[in-house]
Amino acid sequence: MKQLFRILACSCFLLSLAFADGWAQSMQQAPAPLFRDPVYDGAADPVVFWNRHERQWWMFYTQRRANENTADVAYCYGNSVGIASTDDHGKSWVYRGTLDLEFERGKNTFWAPDVVYADGKYHLFLAYIKGVRNHWGGQARMAHYTSVNAWEWNFEGLLSLSSDNVIDGTLFQDNTGTWKMWYKENSQSWLAESDDLFNWTWRDKPVIADQVHEGPKVFEFKGWYWMVTDQWAGMGVYRSEDLEHWTKQEGPVLADASSRPDDTPSGAHGDVVVVGEQAYIFYFTHPGRKTHAAATLDADGKYPYAEKRSSIQVAELVVNNGKLEVKDRDQPFHFYLPDME
């Protein structure tokens, strides 16, 4: 009888654990904001991926120096790539430091990382600008790094693309195994292709040029390929059947604020993670601005801290009648990043 009682008690305990895990997966809600950089308070341009080595979801982002008293847009230069991770499936995120990416002397600038995993290695692509500037400018090149653990990175070189002034690369592998990289040049999206992530051939004209934008992101969801672009007043949406021909969807997403803390005035330069039947869009906001691009220099040629700081947010994507939409962010929604293989 005692043995039977122990078996029943153990079974009940295991069932309670399974129920608790299922309940957590079905009930976990997204925090808002999802993440604020605790050092410079300028997290922007996030990319979220499963770190096989750490067995955690990680976020890389541009670490803008928002709380430093610098001239004009100098806070957007001299950036490192910040690291945040979650060990509770996205419920909370902790700052882990920055990547060591310098490959030449001096203090330099790194923007807008993107990460893919192939043949046992992580591949990191991001924009590199030599030095630190007070005003917009400088030659931006696409830099390539590899790593086996996402901590230590080997510099593989600067890519030869359609010009020597490109940023905001997003990568996607098509069903033939070819890697495609869309990137910003002259406020348009251009395309390059590679079989090995090292050697690239670029198209001789832009693939998305109907409206000025930056930060393209390509993903597959609900039987379609999608591209979202940062229009500086929400994100434009494009749909494709073949990754070649794109149809623009009427109206941007994330163009308006929500009632959530820091989720205003609109969403900018994001990443999309698809897990099973759900898709989440990660983006950044400028909570202290009336519009995304509206910031006012003071008499000393500096922007106030409130207008420089930025926060990372997350929202859920759905497809209704062939249209990509963001679920009502004023309402709590399911947000759970499961462990991956």
N, C-alpha and C positions, 0 to 999 in steps of 0.2 A: 504493500500500500504506500509506504514512504517513497519507494522508487517511482511509483506511478505519479505521486504528487510532485516529485522533483521534475519528472518529464513534462507534466502539465504546466508547472510553473515556468520551466525553461521555454516551452513553446509559447506561452502567453507573453513572456518577456521579448522573445524574438518577433512575435507578431506586433507587439507594441512598438518596437524599434522600426519595423517595416512601415507601420502606420504613421509613425512620427516622421519618417523620411518622406513618405508619400505626401503627408500633410504639408511638410516644409516646401516640397517642390510645387505643390498646387497653390500655396498661400503666400509664398515669399513675394514681397512687394519691392519695387525699385526705390532706393533712397533718392532724395533730391536735395542738393545736387549729389550726383554720384561720387564726385571727387573734386577736391580743391588741393592744389599743390601747397604743402605746409611750409615751404621755404620761400618761394617767390610769388605764390598766389596767381600764377599766370599759365595754368595748364591749357593747352590748345592742341588741335590737330591729332586726336587720339587714334591709335590702332590697337585693337584688342585681339589676343590670340592665346591658344592653349600652349603652355610651356611644358613640353613632354619631360624635360629634365627635372623641373621643380614640381611637376604635376599640380599646377595651379594655372588659373587664368591670369594673364599679365596684360598690362596696358603700357605701351610706349606713347610718349607725347612730347610736343615741343614745349620746353620749359621756359616760357617768357618771363622776364625779370620785372614783373608788374609792380612790385612794391619798392623798386629802386628809383631814386630821384634823378632820373636821366633826362636828357634833352630829347624832344620830339619822339621818334620811334626807336631810339637806341635800346629800349627794353625788349624789342623784338629781335635784336642782334646779340651775338655772344651767347646764344642759347646752347644748352646741352639738351640731350634727350632724357627725359625723366622716366622713371620706372615706378609703376604701382602694381600691386598684386592683391588677389583676394583668395582667402582660404575657406570662405563660406558661400561659394557659388554666386558671388556678385553682390551679396548683401552689404559688405563693407570692404573698403580698399585701403591699403596701407602704402605709404611712400617707401621705396626701397633704395633710392639714390639715383644716380645718373650713369649713363654709359660713357666709357672712355673711348672716344672715337678720333681724337686728334692724330693726324698722320703727318703734320708738318709743324714748323715752329709757330709760336704765337697763340693768341686766343682767337678762335674762329667761330663760325655760326653754322648751326645744324637745324634744319626745319623738316617737319612733316614726314615722319618715318612710315614705312610700310614693311611688313614682315611676311615671308612665306617660308614653308618648310619643304625641302626636296632633297632626296638622296642622302638622308641622315644629317643634314645641316640646315640651320636657319640662314636665310638670306635677307639682309636688311638693305633697303634702298631709301635714300633720303637726299634732300637738297643740301649742298655744301656751299658756303660763301666765305671767302677768305676775309678775316678780320671782323671788326665791329664798327658799325656806322651809326651816325646820329640821324640820318635821313634815308628814305628808301633808295636803294641802288645796289650796285655790286653785281658781279658775274656769278650766277647760280649754276652749279653743275650737279648732276646726279651721281652720288657716290654709292658704291657697292661694298658691303661687308659680309663675311660669313662667320658662323659660330656653331659649335656643337651643343652649347648650353644656354645661349642667349645672354650670358654674362660677359664673357671675353670675346671680343670681335676682331677679326683679321681684315684689314683694309685690302680690298681686291682691286680698287682702281676707280677712276672717274669714267663714266660711260660716254661714248661718242653717240650723240643723238642728233636730232634735226637742227639744233643750235646749241650754243654754249650758255644759254640762259633759260634753264628749265627747272621746274619745281613740281612737287605734289604728285609723285608717281603712285599708281595703284596697279597691283598685279593680279592676274587671273590666268589659270591654265585651262585651255580649251580641251574639247574631247579628243583631239588628236595628240595631245601632249605638248603642244606649243604654248609657250608662255607669252602673254600679251601684257604690255605696260602702257597704260594711258597716263599722260602727264600734261601739265600746263606749260604752254608756250604762248606768249603774247595774248594772255587771257582767253585762250582756246584750248581744247583738248586734242592732243596728237597721240599717235599710236606707234609703238615699236614692238617687235616680235623677236623671240629667241627660242632655240631648242635646248639651251643649257644654262640660261640665266647669266652668262658671261659675255656672249657675243650677240649683238643686237642689230637688227635691220629696221629702219624707221620708214614710215610712209612719207610721201613727199607733199602731203597737204593735211590740214587738220580734219579730224573726223567729227568733231562737234564745234560749230562756229556760229550758231545762230544767235547767241547771247554771250556777252562777256562773263567769265566765271573762273573759278579755280577749284582745286581739291576734288577732282573726279574720283568716284568710288564705284567699282563694278562688282556685282554679285549675282548669284542665281537663286531664285525663289519662286515657288509655285508655278514651275514650268516655263518661266521667262528669265531672260537676262535683263538686269536693270543697271542703270547708271544714275547716280545722284551727283549733282555738282553744286558747289557753293556759289550762289549768286549774290552774296552779301546782303540778302534780304530773304532768307530761307533757301531751300535747295530745289533746284530744278530736277525733274525726273524724266528719264528716257528709257524706252523699252525696246528689246530686240529679240529676235528668234535665233540669230546666228552670230552675234557679237560683231557684225559688220554694218548692218543697216539699223539705224536708231530712229525711233519715232518719239517725239517729245510729247509728254503728257501735259494736258492743260492745267495750269496752276502749280506753284511750288508747294512743297511740304515744309513744315517747321517755319513758316513765314510769320507766325504770330506767337505771342507769349502765352504761357499757361499760368495758372495760379500757384504752381509749385515754387518753392524758394529758388531764386537765381535762374529760373527758366524764362528769361526775358532778355532782349526784345525778340530774338529769333535764333534759330539754330544755324551753326556754321561748321564748315569743314569736318566731316564726320567719317565714321567707319560703320560697316554693317556686319554683324555676326549672325549667321543662320545656324540654328541648332534644331534639328528635326523639323517640325512643322511651324516653328516660330522663328521670327527674325527680329533683331534688336538693332536700332540705329543709335550709335554713340556720337555725340556732337559737343561743341563748346558754345558758350554764350558769353556776352559782355553784359552782366547784370546791371552795371551802373550807367548804361547808355540808353537813350531813348530809341535810337535805331542802331543797327550793328556798326555802321560806318561813321556815326556821329560822335566825334570826340573833339574837344575844344582846347587848343593851346592857350596857356596863360601868358602873362606878360614876359615871363622868362623863357618862353618857347618850350614849355613842358606840359604834358597831359596830367591831369589829376589821377591819383591812384584809383579812385572809384571807377574811372572810365578806362583804366588799363587792365584791371583784374579780370580773370576769366575762369569759368567753372565748366566741368564736364558733366553732361547729363546723358540719360538714356531714355529711349521711348520704344514702343513696340510698333512694328510694321505689319500691315495686313494688305491683302489684295482683294478688292471688291469689284467684280465685273471687269476684270482686266486692268484695274487702276490701282496703283500703289498708294496707300494711305497710311498716315500715322494715327494710331488709336488716340482717343481723347486723353490728353495728358492731365486733365483736371481730375480724372478718376483713377484710383489705384489700379494697377495692372500687374499681372503675373510676370515676374522677372527671376529667372533661374538659369544659371550657366552650369550645365552638368559636366561631370568629369568625362574626359574624352579618352579614346584608346591611344 
